[in-house]
């Protein structure tokens, strides 16, 4: 009986950790944007970082299966992914 209760607590804890990682991925993306800004910023690296972190954040949000984390995680990381897409578009337009 005690083993089942521990397993349930571990599942809840795992869901909370995955949801927190999802939100943390979006926060790290925003922080990295402010660190990498400037005229000499390497946009290719920035786009790669934003894309990888946002896709991981969306995956963590979906795996967490908690409605609150799924909604917030997909919205925040989706916004970062759209921002990365617009950056990629801007880089493509600006190069000859």
SULPEBEL-V899377 format. One record per helix or strand of 3 or more residues. SS is the DSSP state (alpha for helix, beta for strand). FROM is the first residue (numbers start at 0). LEN is the number of residues. If there is no record, write none. Layout:
# SULPEBEL-V899377
SS/FROM/LEN  SS/FROM/LEN
This chain:
# SULPEBEL-V899377
alpha/1/35  alpha/42/22  alpha/66/28
